[in-house]
Amino acid sequence: MEILQTYPIFVARQPIFDRQDKVWAYELLYRDQEIPNSARIDNPDHATLKVISQGFSVAITATGGRKPVFINFPERLILEKSAFALPSELCVVEVLETVTPDENIVQSCLELQQNGYRIAIDDYFGQPEFERLIKIADIIKVDILKLSPLEIKKLVKSMSKLKAKILAEKIEHLTIYNLCKKIGFDYFQGFFFCMPQIISGSKPSPAKVSSIKLLKELAREDLELSDLSKIIQKDASLSYRLLKFINSAYFGFRNEISSIQQAVTLLGIRQTSQWLRVNILSDMSETPMDSEVTYLAALRGKFLEQVSASHNSPPFDPPSMFLLGLFSLLDTLIGRPMEKILEELPLKEEMKQVLADKSSTSNGYWLKLARFYEKGDWQKTLDTISFLGLDPEETARIYNQSLEWVRSSLASRI
C-alpha cells in the first residue's frame, strides 16, 4: 500500500559535550508521530525511517558533517538494521528504554557494531533486564532526573569496569553539570550551557564591552550601507568571513565577489546587518560552549524572522523578530543580568519585556516556540504553533532553512 506522508519533518539538534567543554557530538531530535487530521500513515516504521533519513541530512548540514550524530531507532528498525542506510562513521544508534532487550536485539546491535556503528543505550538507571546490552554498549546515557545524586554516584561506580563511556543527559543547570563532572561522567547533554552564569560584581571583558557598543551602533535607524562597509573593513577577520559567506554555495553567485563594498551592496542593509550581528556575537564567544550559544541565538533569530513573516499579525516586524531571537541569549554570553544589558540597547519596550521574561502578552510565545523546538519538545511545539496560528509544515520548512543560513553565516566558526 502506498504511503501518504504529508506531515512536516520536525528536526532539531542538541549538543553533547566532553569533559573539556567541547562539542563532541549531536543528538538528532525528530518527530515521527502522526499529526492528527493532517496525514495518513500506513507504515509507521517506514515513515519513521523517512523522517530519520531526512532529519539526518538536515543534521549533517547543520553540523558541517564533522561530528557523530546520535539517532533514536525504534525496535523494529534496529532488528531490520535500518541504520545501514546511514554512514557508520557518523551515525550512533541509540537504543531507547522502550526497546525489549532480548537476544534478537543484542545480536542486531552486535552486527551493527561489527560494521562500525556505535551503540548507545538511552535512559539507563540500573534496569537489570538491560544487563547484556550494557555489557556491549559503546555509550550509556543516564537520565539524571530519575535518580538522586547519591544514586547517580553509585550507578557510575558500578559501571566503572564496563568498556562504555557514560553520558549524563537532561542537565539543565551548571551546578548539576559540575557535579556530574566530579562524579566521573565522560559526556554531558542538556541545556545547561544556555543558563546565564551571573557573577556579582564582575565586569565584562573590554572585547565584550566593545561588542555591545557595536551592536548598539547597528541599531541606529539612520544606518547606511556605507556605515556597514566601514565597520567591516576595519576588521580583517570580519572582512574575510563576509567574503567567504557571500561566495558560499548558499548564494551561488557565478562570479567571485572580491570587495566588501560589492558584498554589502549585493546583500543589502538588512541581510548585512544580520550577518554582522551574528558574527559580532560569535566574536564574543570565549569557550566552545559560548560558540554553541551563539549558534543557537543566531538560529532563533533567523527562525523567528522568517516564521513571523508568514504570519498575518506578528508582534514585531521581521527585522525586530530577528533581534528578539538573537539577543535572547545575551545574558549567557556576557554573564550579566538581561535587564542590565537591555538598558544599553535601543529596543522597543515590549521587546525588552519579552527578553526579560516579563511580558504579560502573548508575544512571549514566539520565543517559547523557538525554545520548545530546539529542545525537541514536539507536543509543546505543535501546541504553540497552533496557538500562534502558524502552519506546521511551513514552520518546519523555515526552521530547516534557518539551520542552513546559520551554518553559512558562521561557516568559518563551526
Buried (B, 14 or more C-beta within 10 A) or exposed (E): EEEEBEBBBBBBBBBBBBEEBEBBBBBBBBBBBBBEEEBEBEEBBBBBBBBBBBBBBBBBBBBEEEBBBBBBBBBEBBBBBBBEEBBBEBBBBBBEBEBEBEEEBBEBBEEBBEEEBBBBBBBBBBEEEBEBBBEBBBBBBBBBEEBEEEBBBBBBEEBEEEEBBBBBBBBBEBEBBEBBBEBBBBBBBBBBBBBBEBEEEEEBEEEBEBBBEBBEEBBEEEBEBEBBBEBBBEBEEBBEBBBEBBBBEEEEEEEEBEEBBEBBBEBEBEBBBBBBBBBBBBBBBEEBBBBBBBBBBBBBBBBBBBBBEBBEEBBBEBBBBBBBBBBBBBBBBBBBEBEEBBEEBEBBEBBBBBBBEEBEEEBBBBBBBBBBBBBBBBEBBBBBBEEBEBBBBBBBBBBBEBBBBBBBBBBEBB
